[in-house]
Amino acid sequence: MLSINVVCIGKLKEPYLKEAVYEYQKRLSKYCHIQIIELADEKLPVKLNTSLIAEIKQKEASRMLEHMKKDSYIICLDLKRKRIFQ
């Protein structure tokens, strides 16, 4: 059976989004095993600059990669919803 792991930074807080995720998981469970892994986001300092933003993104990306298998097909979405395929 196909296995899909969704690794994301941050947790869903809105109840309607949690319900939507649950509904999709339920529907997809007939066709694949789906797991959603929510990782804690980095704490942001009061004053941000470009180098701090890059450092935070690097830390979060490293934590995400720890949860991915080497032979995985990875699809990454950034904040602007631009797809990046690997």
Contacts in CASP RR format, 6 or more apart in sequence:
PFRMAT RR
TARGET T0000
AUTHOR 0000-0000-0000
METHOD contacts of the structure
MODEL  1
MLSINVVCIGKLKEPYLKEAVYEYQKRLSKYCHIQIIELADEKLPVKLNT
SLIAEIKQKEASRMLEHMKKDSYIICLDLKRKRIFQ
1 31 0 8 1.000
1 32 0 8 1.000
1 33 0 8 1.000
2 31 0 8 1.000
2 32 0 8 1.000
2 33 0 8 1.000
3 32 0 8 1.000
3 33 0 8 1.000
3 34 0 8 1.000
3 35 0 8 1.000
4 28 0 8 1.000
4 32 0 8 1.000
4 33 0 8 1.000
4 34 0 8 1.000
4 35 0 8 1.000
5 34 0 8 1.000
5 35 0 8 1.000
5 36 0 8 1.000
5 37 0 8 1.000
5 67 0 8 1.000
5 68 0 8 1.000
5 72 0 8 1.000
6 34 0 8 1.000
6 35 0 8 1.000
6 36 0 8 1.000
6 37 0 8 1.000
7 37 0 8 1.000
7 39 0 8 1.000
7 64 0 8 1.000
7 67 0 8 1.000
7 68 0 8 1.000
8 36 0 8 1.000
8 37 0 8 1.000
8 38 0 8 1.000
8 39 0 8 1.000
9 38 0 8 1.000
9 39 0 8 1.000
9 40 0 8 1.000
9 41 0 8 1.000
9 60 0 8 1.000
9 63 0 8 1.000
9 64 0 8 1.000
10 38 0 8 1.000
10 39 0 8 1.000
10 40 0 8 1.000
10 41 0 8 1.000
11 38 0 8 1.000
11 40 0 8 1.000
12 18 0 8 1.000
12 21 0 8 1.000
12 38 0 8 1.000
21 36 0 8 1.000
24 34 0 8 1.000
25 34 0 8 1.000
25 36 0 8 1.000
28 34 0 8 1.000
37 67 0 8 1.000
39 60 0 8 1.000
39 63 0 8 1.000
39 64 0 8 1.000
39 67 0 8 1.000
41 60 0 8 1.000
42 56 0 8 1.000
42 59 0 8 1.000
42 60 0 8 1.000
44 56 0 8 1.000
45 52 0 8 1.000
68 74 0 8 1.000
73 86 0 8 1.000
74 85 0 8 1.000
74 86 0 8 1.000
75 83 0 8 1.000
75 84 0 8 1.000
75 85 0 8 1.000
75 86 0 8 1.000
76 83 0 8 1.000
76 84 0 8 1.000
76 86 0 8 1.000
77 83 0 8 1.000
77 84 0 8 1.000
78 84 0 8 1.000
END
